[in-house]
Amino acid sequence: MKTIVDAAQIQSALESIEVASLDDLSIRQLVSLVTRFERQSGQEFIHFEIGVPGLPASQVGVEAQKAALDRGVASVYPALDGEPELKAAASKFVKAIIGADVAPAHCIPTVGSMQGTFVSLMAVSALDQKKDTILYIDPGFPVQKTQADVLGIRREAFDVYNFRAEKLGPKLEEYLSSGRIAAILYSNPNNPSWMCLTDEELRTIGEMANKYDAVVIEDLAYVTMDFRKPNDPQTGLPTQVSVTPYTDNYILLLSGSKIFSYAGERIAVTCISDKLFERKSDNLRQRYGLPSFGNVFVHKLIYTLSSGVSHSAQMALAEMMSRAAEGSYNYRDEVREYAHRTERIREILTRHGFHLVYDKDVDEPVGSGFFFTIGYKDMKGGKLLEYLLRCGVSGIVLVSTGSDYEGIRACSSAIKPHHYELLDERLAMFERLVAEE
């Protein structure tokens, strides 16, 4: 049958970028291929592959950034450790939303959470010569593992789906008892499954980190976007469960990309616990010439990687965080749109025989949000993606996220009103293609 692209086009495209199979594609490589297929076919694809915000950038941030530019900040180097306004706002945001006390001095702007993760991995892996490994609680954001590979840092991982609740502690101890784990890294809500670790599970992680002296790197790119949870009735603010009550050895990654739709300005804050920021080690001194974690983070790593972060973008994030913490800016109502889109998409997929791969969140159905995971019968992820691409639908293979399961990670962010009918048509094409082959 005639499809949007054929198998030969997909194979040719893979060969042109020197990638062996669809399982091996990075997200950005897949975006490049899909763009090529759209150009070749003249037809629009359904873009499930990349989590680009599909909402307008926060007007609160835009106005603050414009005002900063009008004040002339574009001609002035930003402070290496961040502008005071953003540092104070980040500290206030963390206190209001998460309930953690992190000094403004220890809130460091980064060029997106990608840079925050990269620098964190560099720093934590140099704390103790005996601790040379990062433990990833999967499934997770594929590039965070690529970062470890680029840095030459050893890594371990496990899929948490079958190790929830009381099973999590023993599983963590399997790895931590080796004495080699420098840090534990996870996202919450989870990219790609949208599972959300519970407060009790976070307590387990914190206690294990304390027992084995491991740093916890908590990626909060989707902070408060578990829309099953109501706002705090006392403050009216959204809240986020975190590892912070259970360990003082943590790094929080807070991005402006998703909650404020500010991805284009590459702005985030890495909040380092007060204890970790001041922690000293001989290994840090030998490796970087400075003994304390925070000084290495800022004056060796941030300095040499980017020499700071866009001055005006810092002013935008400062205003958004400050107003969100005060309750005068309800960003959560804006991004709730992703949950509405996901619910509608999931209904269409179910009608065409698809199922959620990660369907349970401990003992309740997984929530609707930015990401979700889909499978089709017992089809392997790479083959499923091939069929979907041939029918004009994209996504990333779950194996690339460290998943033990077959399927596709999908994102609702790029979906527009006309895409629902188009998705229905494309999935009908998919069903015919599978039936014929």
ZAVOKOL-858089 format. One record per residue (C-alpha): residue number from 1; chain; x, y, z. Coordinates in steps of 0.02 Angstrom, whole numbers, plus 50000, padded with zeros to 5 digits. Example, Ala and Ser with C-alpha at 12.3 -4.5 7.8 and 13.67 -1.06 7.14 Angstrom:
BEGIN
   num   chaine      px      py      pz
     1        A   50615   49775   50390
     2        A   50684   49947   50357
This chain:
BEGIN
   num   chaine      px      py      pz
     1        A   50000   50000   50000
     2        A   50054   50180   49975
     3        A   50121   50265   50131
     4        A   50193   50437   50171
     5        A   50371   50370   50158
     6        A   50431   50195   50120
     7        A   50551   50078   50207
     8        A   50688   50112   50079
     9        A   50682   50299   50115
    10        A   50701   50265   50301
    11        A   50850   50150   50273
    12        A   50933   50275   50157
    13        A   50909   50414   50283
    14        A   50988   50310   50421
    15        A   51138   50269   50313
    16        A   51163   50453   50271
    17        A   51187   50496   50455
    18        A   51288   50338   50492
    19        A   51161   50263   50614
    20        A   51131   50076   50610
    21        A   50948   50069   50662
    22        A   50800   50169   50726
    23        A   50839   50104   50901
    24        A   51003   50201   50896
    25        A   50936   50371   50847
    26        A   50955   50519   50963
    27        A   50805   50634   50978
    28        A   50886   50771   50875
    29        A   50938   50647   50740
    30        A   50758   50588   50728
    31        A   50697   50767   50714
    32        A   50818   50791   50569
    33        A   50753   50634   50481
    34        A   50571   50681   50505
    35        A   50606   50854   50434
    36        A   50684   50768   50283
    37        A   50533   50653   50262
    38        A   50414   50800   50269
    39        A   50513   50888   50135
    40        A   50520   50732   50025
    41        A   50336   50688   50045
    42        A   50263   50863   50053
    43        A   50156   50803   50197
    44        A   50150   50857   50378
    45        A   50199   50730   50511
    46        A   50124   50705   50683
    47        A   50271   50756   50794
    48        A   50278   50650   50951
    49        A   50467   50642   50955
    50        A   50531   50801   51038
    51        A   50472   50892   51193
    52        A   50473   51068   51124
    53        A   50348   51176   51220
    54        A   50190   51195   51118
    55        A   50126   51348   51211
    56        A   50177   51531   51196
    57        A   50321   51586   51305
    58        A   50263   51658   51471
    59        A   50218   51840   51444
    60        A   50279   51875   51620
    61        A   50453   51822   51566
    62        A   50447   51908   51397
    63        A   50404   52076   51473
    64        A   50538   52059   51606
    65        A   50668   52012   51476
    66        A   50621   52157   51363
    67        A   50634   52276   51509
    68        A   50806   52208   51551
    69        A   50865   52231   51372
    70        A   50797   52408   51374
    71        A   50903   52439   51530
    72        A   51057   52392   51429
    73        A   51104   52225   51506
    74        A   51150   52153   51335
    75        A   51314   52247   51341
    76        A   51362   52187   51515
    77        A   51434   52016   51560
    78        A   51319   51927   51683
    79        A   51389   51876   51851
    80        A   51471   51706   51837
    81        A   51369   51632   51980
    82        A   51209   51719   51926
    83        A   51123   51886   51947
    84        A   51062   51923   52124
    85        A   50880   51940   52067
    86        A   50875   51764   51996
    87        A   50970   51686   52140
    88        A   50848   51760   52265
    89        A   50696   51712   52160
    90        A   50756   51532   52139
    91        A   50782   51515   52326
    92        A   50608   51585   52357
    93        A   50531   51470   52225
    94        A   50613   51314   52299
    95        A   50550   51360   52472
    96        A   50372   51398   52416
    97        A   50347   51252   52297
    98        A   50460   51116   52368
    99        A   50481   51170   52548
   100        A   50671   51163   52544
   101        A   50790   51294   52609
   102        A   50929   51329   52484
   103        A   51029   51489   52507
   104        A   51021   51610   52360
   105        A   51210   51598   52346
   106        A   51192   51413   52306
   107        A   51067   51437   52163
   108        A   51169   51443   52003
   109        A   51096   51488   51832
   110        A   51143   51368   51692
   111        A   51116   51363   51504
   112        A   50965   51251   51521
   113        A   50959   51100   51634
   114        A   51065   51012   51504
   115        A   51213   51115   51562
   116        A   51159   51096   51742
   117        A   51164   50906   51725
   118        A   51328   50907   51630
   119        A   51417   51014   51760
   120        A   51339   50915   51902
   121        A   51404   50752   51830
   122        A   51578   50826   51811
   123        A   51579   50888   51990
   124        A   51503   50739   52082
   125        A   51614   50615   51992
   126        A   51768   50708   52057
   127        A   51714   50715   52240
   128        A   51784   50546   52288
   129        A   51910   50447   52187
   130        A   51826   50283   52237
   131        A   51655   50340   52174
   132        A   51661   50337   51984
   133        A   51484   50289   51934
   134        A   51316   50375   51908
   135        A   51160   50273   51946
   136        A   51012   50317   51834
   137        A   50837   50275   51892
   138        A   50761   50235   51723
   139        A   50672   50261   51609
   140        A   50749   50431   51583
   141        A   50803   50570   51467
   142        A   50925   50485   51347
   143        A   51045   50632   51332
   144        A   51087   50626   51517
   145        A   51170   50458   51486
   146        A   51256   50525   51331
   147        A   51329   50661   51442
   148        A   51408   50531   51554
   149        A   51476   50441   51401
   150        A   51550   50602   51332
   151        A   51633   50634   51500
   152        A   51697   50456   51515
   153        A   51599   50426   51675
   154        A   51544   50249   51715
   155        A   51357   50223   51730
   156        A   51230   50097   51794
   157        A   51041   50097   51777
   158        A   50882   50002   51812
   159        A   50701   50020   51755
   160        A   50604   50072   51910
   161        A   50434   50012   51848
   162        A   50447   49843   51933
   163        A   50535   49912   52088
   164        A   50411   50035   52159
   165        A   50366   50062   52342
   166        A   50447   49937   52460
   167        A   50545   49856   52318
   168        A   50644   50015   52283
   169        A   50759   50011   52435
   170        A   50830   49836   52405
   171        A   50855   49875   52220
   172        A   50950   50035   52258
   173        A   51057   49945   52385
   174        A   51111   49819   52252
   175        A   51203   49960   52165
   176        A   51249   50075   52309
   177        A   51329   49937   52411
   178        A   51468   49926   52282
   179        A   51538   50089   52352
   180        A   51560   50156   52175
   181        A   51401   50261   52156
   182        A   51440   50447   52158
   183        A   51263   50505   52121
   184        A   51084   50447   52089
   185        A   50993   50536   51947
   186        A   50808   50533   51905
   187        A   50668   50646   51842
   188        A   50505   50675   51935
   189        A   50378   50679   51852
   190        A   50467   50551   51746
   191        A   50521   50580   51567
   192        A   50462   50474   51472
   193        A   50336   50373   51573
   194        A   50256   50515   51673
   195        A   50262   50405   51829
   196        A   50288   50507   51987
   197        A   50394   50448   52132
   198        A   50300   50457   52296
   199        A   50355   50543   52455
   200        A   50393   50374   52533
   201        A   50499   50322   52384
   202        A   50593   50487   52394
   203        A   50623   50454   52578
   204        A   50699   50287   52528
   205        A   50812   50370   52400
   206        A   50867   50501   52526
   207        A   50903   50375   52662
   208        A   51003   50265   52542
   209        A   51100   50417   52483
   210        A   51142   50458   52663
   211        A   51193   50280   52703
   212        A   51311   50266   52554
   213        A   51364   50449   52536
   214        A   51291   50474   52363
   215        A   51231   50641   52291
   216        A   51050   50644   52230
   217        A   51024   50739   52066
   218        A   50837   50775   52053
   219        A   50783   50833   51880
   220        A   50628   50939   51906
   221        A   50601   50994   51725
   222        A   50414   50961   51748
   223        A   50400   51023   51927
   224        A   50218   51022   51992
   225        A   50153   50952   51826
   226        A   50075   50799   51908
   227        A   49901   50868   51878
   228        A   49821   50735   51988
   229        A   49884   50833   52138
   230        A   49788   50988   52195
   231        A   49867   51151   52249
   232        A   49908   51173   52434
   233        A   49744   51226   52517
   234        A   49838   51339   52639
   235        A   49943   51437   52514
   236        A   49852   51405   52351
   237        A   50021   51362   52274
   238        A   50063   51203   52179
   239        A   50178   51087   52273
   240        A   50312   50960   52226
   241        A   50368   50810   52327
   242        A   50557   50799   52334
   243        A   50703   50708   52410
   244        A   50754   50867   52502
   245        A   50673   50826   52671
   246        A   50770   50663   52681
   247        A   50948   50709   52633
   248        A   51057   50865   52632
   249        A   51162   50796   52490
   250        A   51063   50849   52337
   251        A   51060   50949   52175
   252        A   50895   51013   52104
   253        A   50881   51050   51918
   254        A   50746   51182   51885
   255        A   50716   51227   51703
   256        A   50618   51369   51627
   257        A   50584   51269   51469
   258        A   50425   51174   51511
   259        A   50337   51257   51658
   260        A   50361   51430   51584
   261        A   50375   51379   51399
   262        A   50541   51472   51393
   263        A   50644   51340   51304
   264        A   50714   51456   51171
   265        A   50814   51558   51296
   266        A   50905   51405   51369
   267        A   50884   51459   51550
   268        A   50880   51354   51708
   269        A   50943   51354   51887
   270        A   51042   51220   51976
   271        A   51005   51229   52162
   272        A   51140   51144   52265
   273        A   51105   51101   52447
   274        A   51196   51212   52569
   275        A   51295   51066   52640
   276        A   51350   51000   52469
   277        A   51395   51173   52406
   278        A   51517   51196   52550
   279        A   51582   51017   52548
   280        A   51770   51002   52526
   281        A   51871   50857   52458
   282        A   52054   50823   52423
   283        A   52005   50743   52259
   284        A   51920   50904   52201
   285        A   52078   51000   52246
   286        A   52188   50879   52149
   287        A   52073   50876   51998
   288        A   52021   51059   51988
   289        A   52136   51156   52104
   290        A   51995   51206   52222
   291        A   51933   51104   52369
   292        A   51749   51151   52386
   293        A   51608   51084   52277
   294        A   51522   51251   52247
   295        A   51681   51342   52198
   296        A   51726   51204   52076
   297        A   51549   51207   52005
   298        A   51552   51394   51972
   299        A   51732   51449   51953
   300        A   51802   51300   51860
   301        A   51658   51218   51767
   302        A   51529   51353   51729
   303        A   51672   51475   51694
   304        A   51756   51365   51565
   305        A   51596   51301   51483
   306        A   51497   51461   51457
   307        A   51560   51600   51572
   308        A   51384   51623   51638
   309        A   51210   51632   51567
   310        A   51116   51759   51460
   311        A   51091   51914   51567
   312        A   50917   51958   51504
   313        A   50855   51778   51511
   314        A   50904   51774   51695
   315        A   50793   51926   51724
   316        A   50648   51837   51638
   317        A   50665   51680   51744
   318        A   50687   51784   51902
   319        A   50521   51871   51871
   320        A   50429   51710   51829
   321        A   50495   51617   51980
   322        A   50467   51761   52098
   323        A   50287   51790   52045
   324        A   50250   51603   52044
   325        A   50316   51587   52223
   326        A   50209   51735   52277
   327        A   50053   51661   52198
   328        A   50024   51806   52078
   329        A   50067   51702   51924
   330        A   49981   51534   51904
   331        A   50091   51451   51772
   332        A   50015   51281   51811
   333        A   49847   51329   51736
   334        A   49936   51370   51574
   335        A   50032   51207   51557
   336        A   49882   51100   51608
   337        A   49839   51108   51423
   338        A   49965   50968   51395
   339        A   49861   50850   51501
   340        A   49705   50891   51401
   341        A   49797   50854   51239
   342        A   49868   50691   51304
   343        A   49698   50629   51361
   344        A   49625   50658   51188
   345        A   49774   50580   51099
   346        A   49769   50427   51211
   347        A   49585   50401   51169
   348        A   49624   50401   50982
   349        A   49771   50283   51004
   350        A   49667   50162   51108
   351        A   49534   50154   50972
   352        A   49668   50098   50850
   353        A   49734   49958   50959
   354        A   49876   50044   51051
   355        A   49906   50029   51238
   356        A   50001   50125   51370
   357        A   50167   50040   51408
   358        A   50190   50124   51577
   359        A   50009   50123   51631
   360        A   50023   50112   51820
   361        A   50096   50231   51948
   362        A   50115   50113   52097
   363        A   49931   50076   52130
   364        A   49844   50207   52023
   365        A   49835   50245   51837
   366        A   49978   50351   51771
   367        A   49928   50532   51752
   368        A   49910   50634   51593
   369        A   50043   50763   51559
   370        A   50183   50809   51441
   371        A   50241   50632   51397
   372        A   50163   50460   51382
   373        A   50218   50291   51318
   374        A   50132   50182   51188
   375        A   50148   50005   51125
   376        A   50058   49902   50993
   377        A   50027   49718   51032
   378        A   50197   49634   51052
   379        A   50285   49736   50918
   380        A   50467   49785   50950
   381        A   50499   49971   50973
   382        A   50609   49993   50820
   383        A   50485   49905   50706
   384        A   50341   50003   50780
   385        A   50432   50166   50745
   386        A   50467   50112   50566
   387        A   50282   50078   50534
   388        A   50232   50242   50617
   389        A   50359   50343   50516
   390        A   50296   50265   50356
   391        A   50124   50329   50405
   392        A   50181   50504   50451
   393        A   50193   50487   50641
   394        A   50355   50504   50740
   395        A   50413   50460   50916
   396        A   50568   50392   51002
   397        A   50602   50210   51040
   398        A   50584   50171   51225
   399        A   50744   50069   51230
   400        A   50841   50232   51208
   401        A   50772   50292   51376
   402        A   50838   50141   51470
   403        A   50668   50057   51472
   404        A   50652   49868   51489
   405        A   50494   49876   51384
   406        A   50454   49888   51199
   407        A   50365   50041   51134
   408        A   50374   50225   51094
   409        A   50390   50383   51197
   410        A   50266   50513   51137
   411        A   50245   50696   51181
   412        A   50086   50799   51166
   413        A   50170   50968   51158
   414        A   50170   50992   50968
   415        A   49989   50940   50943
   416        A   49874   51071   50868
   417        A   49683   51061   50848
   418        A   49690   50997   50669
   419        A   49808   50855   50718
   420        A   49677   50750   50806
   421        A   49584   50710   50645
   422        A   49750   50688   50554
   423        A   49812   50568   50687
   424        A   49652   50466   50669
   425        A   49684   50452   50482
   426        A   49867   50408   50502
   427        A   49831   50272   50629
   428        A   49700   50197   50514
   429        A   49838   50192   50381
   430        A   49952   50111   50510
   431        A   49825   49974   50546
   432        A   49806   49935   50361
   433        A   49995   49931   50337
   434        A   50020   49811   50482
   435        A   49878   49700   50421
   436        A   49953   49690   50246
   437        A   50130   49652   50303
